[in-house]
Amino acid sequence: MSGALPDIFVLSLVAMANPTLLAATTLMMLLPNPRTLMAGYLLGAYTTSITSGLLIVYALNHSKFTSTAKHTLSPGEDIGVGALCLAIAYVLGTGLDRPFQERRRARKETKLEERREAGQPTESLPMRLLGRGDPRVTFVVGVVLSFPGASFISAMNHIHELRPGRAASILLVIYFCFMQQILLELPLFGFIVSPDTTQARVNRFKRWMGRRGRTVGVIAAGAIGALLILRGLLALG
């Protein structure tokens, strides 16, 4: 399938944008021995994602009903999804979502305050476990938080559609799983080769995202939307 390989690349970029992974990475960087904690999480994440990916591709390759699992975006779907991405970029760029975000933030703060008053923990269970600073715990959290999502399953289906052979299929699964964890892998590599410099850069990046995060979202959604619409129009032509 000629369009399957680009779709796998796009889906890997989608999988990178993982708020849970970003929150976990940020928390681990604030704890003692972040390198060990992040390595434990990453090993757990690899264990789940690579195993799941190989099992999914293997099951599709040996299913009697593989024809029903085949799916690629039609030109109309490309254009529709692209238009949705452009709409998201417009909403973010014009700030139309700000009232909704403010109401959501207010509700969240109210719930957190109620939990504080009731003496209940305000963080999720995975975040509390990460806070213990035990690499064995972060391994388990990595396993639990890395079960396949929609983009992951779709990418595995595209790998099946390519039918590149066993070795290439394994490499594509590993590539996708690697890209999926890039928000953790980059700072972990930095902590290994230059811990002090990496921590300073991470702090600067967090401040920059706080200032420019909306702009980054507008550019990313706009670019993806434009590319999808262009691909759909070319396919129709």
Secondary structure, DSSP 8 states (H G I E B T S, - for coil): -TTHHHHHHHHHHHHH--HHHHHHHHHHHTSSSHHHHHHHHHHHHHHHHHHHHHHHHHHHHT-TTHHHH-----HHHHHHHHHHHHHHHHHHHHTTTHHHHHHHHHHHHHHHHHHHHTT---S-HHHHHHTT--HHHHHHHHHHTTS--HHHHHHHHHHHHH---HHHHHHHHHHHHHHHTHHHHHHHHHHHH-HHHHHHHHHHHHHHHHHHHHHHHHHHHHHHHHHHHHHHHHHH-
